[in-house]
Amino acid sequence: MGKVVVTGGTGYIGSHTIVDLLEHDFEVVSIDNCSRSEPQIIDRIEEITGQKIINHQIDLCDLAATKKVFDSLDNVIGVIHFAAFKTVPESVEKPLLYFHNNLVSLINVLKCIEQNDIPNFVFSSSCSVYGNVEQLPVTEKTPFGKAECPYARTKQMGEEMIRDFAVANPHSTNILLRYFNPVGAHDSALIGELQRANPNNLVPVITQTAAGIIEQMKVFGKDYDTRDGTCIRDYIHVMDIANAHTKALQYSIDGKNKTNCEVFNLGTGKGVTVLEAINSFEKVSREKLNYIMTDRRPGDIEAIYANNDYAKQELGWSPDRDINIMMDTAWRWELGLKERPI
Ligand SMILES: NC(=O)c1ccc[n+]([C@@H]2O[C@H](COP(=O)([O-])OP(=O)(O)OC[C@H]3O[C@@H](n4cnc5c(N)ncnc54)[C@H](O)[C@@H]3O)[C@@H](O)[C@H]2O)c1
């Protein structure tokens, strides 16, 4: 099907996407400096797929090193750019680190795409570009809101940079994928989201609490104007997100794009409350979670979920793994890490 460069290929979403690309007969080359991941993820991908993968362990902020890798590759049909830092509180503490890493790496990748005439580009964006939305569900036409943190600003700026790049490079095809809340793991439980100390996101907090790494989890806010008083998010299984990349790339290769810079929301379109997520976890894992209800956490928005009609209609994509599958795979990944740590 063609050779694809995946940046951030040893990361959470990148590794799952490599598996999906290989299953759809693409050839993959990964670039990841493993600053936020582990090189052994490549072995795990090989174990799942039975195929050999090369990861170039270089920093994409280093233009010379990045050029060297791109110049060594021929017939590249597309680039999927995942590599970035993504931790919201860290971005508030270290905005310059985020601007440097996320934007310089993007500029360097775009320079290599331009110089090597690579026709298709897919960028990892985020629903955080919408800020604190008032109207739900969120469509691709919902305007950017105020960026709530420097991380979100890097996604807004990244998108704007790509839009300008698309104007200057009319023969390039660019796709911006705005993820809602990716969770879960590959069904084999060999790859998943690498666990960090003090996670901020709900699902790692749930699995780490059940595993005894976190003593007691806090549910922030019980008086939101939602069906059970807790916040609503659009959780989406990482393999469904991964498959959207393969479909987006194929869509571009097939020339089905309407313009040379298109945006797609990737969510299930269904909001799930924190308590519903906890109930689902307890059901599939048969574990009782130790949690308490506490006050709202500053900065949390009440509810956000996607309208995903455009991705379904144009890409022929449909996210079909429900919250129980998300929780089951996340839990088996957590348990697997105990037996076979990375
Ligand atoms: N996971 C989410 O909740 C989420 C939501 C919305 C958007 N996104 C975006 O999706 C992308 C992938 O996210 P993820 O969850 O897989 O994150 P991740 O941290 O697991 O993966 C990112 C990978 O990029 C690599 N990387 C970072 N900077 C690099 C650099 N300068 N040079 C080379 N490699 C570098 C890291 O080592 C890591 O393996 C990111 O752009 C992120 O902002 C993620």
The ligand as a Gaussian input file, in Angstrom:
#p B3LYP/6-31G(d) Opt

LIG

0 1
 N       -3.648000      10.692000      24.445000
 C       -4.512000      11.685000      24.419000
 O       -5.352000      11.803000      25.311000
 C       -4.502000      12.686000      23.282000
 C       -5.640000      13.475000      23.051000
 C       -5.619000      14.395000      22.008000
 C       -4.493000      14.533000      21.219000
 N       -3.397000      13.765000      21.467000
 C       -2.193000      13.937000      20.641000
 O       -1.886000      12.711000      20.012000
 C       -0.481000      12.583000      19.838000
 C       -0.030000      11.264000      20.407000
 O       -0.394000      11.218000      21.772000
 P       -0.051000       9.964000      22.701000
 O       -1.136000       9.859000      23.699000
 O        0.298000       8.813000      21.864000
 O        1.249000      10.542000      23.426000
 P        2.594000       9.769000      23.853000
 O        3.329000      10.682000      24.771000
 O        2.293000       8.400000      24.312000
 O        3.355000       9.672000      22.461000
 C        4.050000      10.755000      21.891000
 C        5.381000      10.211000      21.400000
 O        6.126000      11.262000      20.773000
 C        7.485000      11.136000      21.144000
 N        8.087000      12.473000      21.019000
 C        7.718000      13.604000      21.678000
 N        8.490000      14.631000      21.280000
 C        9.358000      14.138000      20.353000
 C       10.407000      14.710000      19.577000
 N       10.730000      16.003000      19.699000
 N       11.105000      13.915000      18.727000
 C       10.793000      12.603000      18.602000
 N        9.800000      12.004000      19.305000
 C        9.092000      12.770000      20.177000
 C        7.458000      10.618000      22.578000
 O        8.639000       9.944000      22.936000
 C        6.241000       9.679000      22.545000
 O        6.603000       8.345000      22.257000
 C        0.141000      13.807000      20.487000
 O        0.385000      14.760000      19.488000
 C       -0.940000      14.276000      21.436000
 O       -0.854000      15.642000      21.682000
 C       -3.375000      12.837000      22.469000

